[in-house]
Amino acid sequence: MLRIVNLSVEVDGRRILQNINLYIKKGETVALFGPNGSGKSTLLNAIVGNPTYKIAGGRIIFKKVDITNMPTDQRVKLGLGMSFQHPPKISGVKLIDILRHCAKLSGMGEEKIFEFAEKLRMKEHLSRSVNLGFSGGEVKRSEILQLLLMNPDFVLLDEPDSGVDLENIAIVGSAISELLQREREDRDKGGLIITHQGHILDYVSADYGVILYKGRVACVGDPKDIIAQIRKNGYEGCVARCLKDME
């Protein structure tokens, strides 16, 4: 479903990612780990087509289409969706209006807006400006609510568990699991989830984990094992172990 081939990315003339290779099959969800500054958010922004992130080399293939130089809106229409770690506050634009547009993109009826809003406990926020005065958990729930209505084929999630209390992680995690069809054996949705502590993986299963370290893919393995190794030995120790296992 998604192929990242020798991808290098620059921001403000500085190389952030170097020769990234990543292959995610239809129905797979991948957890992305790495210390601050390792390039995790850069990778997601490059995939979605944020023009601040310049492709210095390589290709991004989504559903057999080369989207490396495709505008963001075309990538979205092709089936990409993204939840941002720090989405903007939009004064004067009601959440219900954004949700109606999301539902229109996917062909869902308006009744789905209220169904998903109830599931994510966001019904009281529908008439409020997007993210304005929302708590951290409410912002995350708003992002996932929009994605549920867009119903993308592949979802990019930038730290959906950061700054979120246990109750909100359970709500968000359950909704993400539904979005990615993780309870289905015949799922065709895919996802890439950035997580630091791995809390979201208590609610959303991942097929494997990847560590980005100093702008490169440094380790691939079982996500639970990776988390345990990071907690025990830190990223440097975890990467060193991966390199030793490859010898």
N, C-alpha and C positions, 0 to 999 in steps of 0.2 A: 504493500500500500504506500509506504514512504521509503525512499532511498536517498540517503545523503552520501554523495560521492566526492571524496577529496575536497571537502568544503573548507575554505579559508575565508574569514570575515574580518573586516577592519571597521573601527569606529574612531572618527576624528584622526584618521591617518595612523592609528595604532592597531597592530595585528592582535586580535583577541582569540580567534580560533584558527587552528593550523591543521589542515588535512584531516578533517573529521569524516569518518565513515560510519554510517549507521543504517541498518535495514530493519524495518518493522513490517511484519506481515499483516494481512487482513485479519482482524479480530484480536490482535495483540496489543497489550498495554505495557509500556516500559517506564520504570522509575528512573529518574535522572538525579544523581547525587554529585556533590562537589563542593569544595570550600568557596567562600565568597571570592568573587573575581575570577573564577575559573572559566566563565563563559557560558553558563547554563542559560541565563536569560537572553544572552546574545544569540544563542542557537535558536531559541524559540522565535525571537524577533526576526531572525533571518528567514526562517521557514515561512512565517506569515507575511513577510515582505515589507517590514518597516524600513523606509528609505534611509533612515539614519545609519543603518547597518549595511555597509558596502560589501558586496560579494567580491573578494579578491581572487577567487579561483574555485573550481569545482562546480557541481551541479546539485540541484534539488529536484527529485522526480516524485510526483504525487499521482497515484493512480495511473501510472505509465505516461504521464504528461510532464514535460520539462517546465517547471514553474520558476526557474531560477531568476528570470527577468520579468515575470508576470506581475502586474499591479495587484495590490492586496485585495481589492474588491473582486477581481477575477478568481483569486485563490479561494475566497470565501464562497463564491458561487460554485466552485468546483467541489466544495465539501470540507474546507478547513474551518475550524473554530478555535478561538483562544480566550482563555481567562487570564487577565493580567493580575500581577501581584499588587500593583498600585493603580487601579483604574481612576480616571478623572472624575471630579465632581462636576455636574452639569446643571447649573442654576437655570431655572425656567423651563427645563424639559422634564416632563413627568415620566416616571418609570413606566407607567402603563402605555405611553406612546412609543417608547423604545421596544417594549414587549410586543406591541401590535405589529411593528415593523419586522421583528424577529420571526413572529408567527407567519407573517406574509411571505417571508423568504422560503420557509419550509412548507408552506401550504396548509398549516394547521389552522383550525378554527379558533375563534376567540374563547370558546369554552375551555380550551387547553391552558390559556393564560391563567385563569382562576384555579384550575385544577393543580397546576404546578406551583402557583403562588401559595396555595393552601399547604401543599407538601413541604415547601420551603419556609413556611410561616412568614410570608411577605405580603399578605393581602392588605395589611394596614399601611403598607409603604407605596402602594400603587399610585396614589395621587400626589406623592411627594417628588421633589426634584431628584434626579438620578444621583445617588450616593451622597447627597448633601445632608450632613448631620447624621449619616449612618454610622453605626459602630463597625468595628473591624469584622465581626461575624456577619453583620447585615450586608456589608459590601461583598463579602465572599458569596453569600447566598444570592445576592442580586446578580452577580456574574454567572453563577451556575444556572439560575432561572433563565437568563437570556440564552444560554447555550442549549438548555433543554428545548426551548421553543425554536431555536435555529436548527436543531437536530443535525449537526454536522457528521460527516463520515469519520473524520479524524479530529481529535481534540488535543490542544496544547494547553497545559495547566501550569501556570507559574506560581508555585508555592501556595496551593489552596488551603494548606493547614497553618500558614504563618499568622501569628497574632490572633488566633482563634481559640476560644475556650472549648472544653471537652464537649459541651452540649452542642455547640455549633459545628464542631468537627464531625460529630455523629450525623447531623442533618445534612451537611455538605457532602460527607463521604457516601451516605446512602444515595443521594441524588446523582453523584458522579458515577457510582456503581451502576445505577439504572441507565444513565446516559451512555456508558461504555458497554452496556449489555453483559456485565461481568457474570451474571447469574445464568446466562444462556450458553449452551454448548455450541450453538450455531451462530454465534455473534459475528457480525461483520464490521463493527466499529473498532477503531484503533485509537490509541492515546499515548501521549508522552507527558509524564507528570514530574515536575521538579519538586523535590522535598528535601528538607535539611534533616529533620529528626525522624522522618518516616512515619509520623502519627497517622497520616491519611491512609497508609497501607494496612491499618487495622480494619479499615472499612472498604477499601478498594484493592482487590488483588492485582498483582502485576506479574507478568510472565517472566521478566528478568529485569535486572538492574544494571545501570551503566554509571561509571564514575568519570566525570570530566575533571582533569587535573592539568593545570597550566595550559589550558587551551587545546588539550588533546584527549581522546578517549584512552583512558589508562587501565580500565578494568571492566569486565562484563561477567555477571554471575547471578546467583540467586539473591533477590533483593533483601531478604531477611538476613542472610549470611553477611551481605555487604554492610548492612546497618550494624550488626553485631561486631564486625571487624573494625568499623569506623569508631564505635564507642570504646572499643578495647585498645586500639592502636593508633587512632587518628587517621586522617586521610593518607598521610605520607607512609605510615606503616601498612595500611591496607593496600596501597598501590604497590609497595615493595613486595608484599606477599603475592599479589597477582603476577608481577613480573617473574618472581621466583617459580611460581607454578607453571608458567609458560615455557620455562627453560627445559 
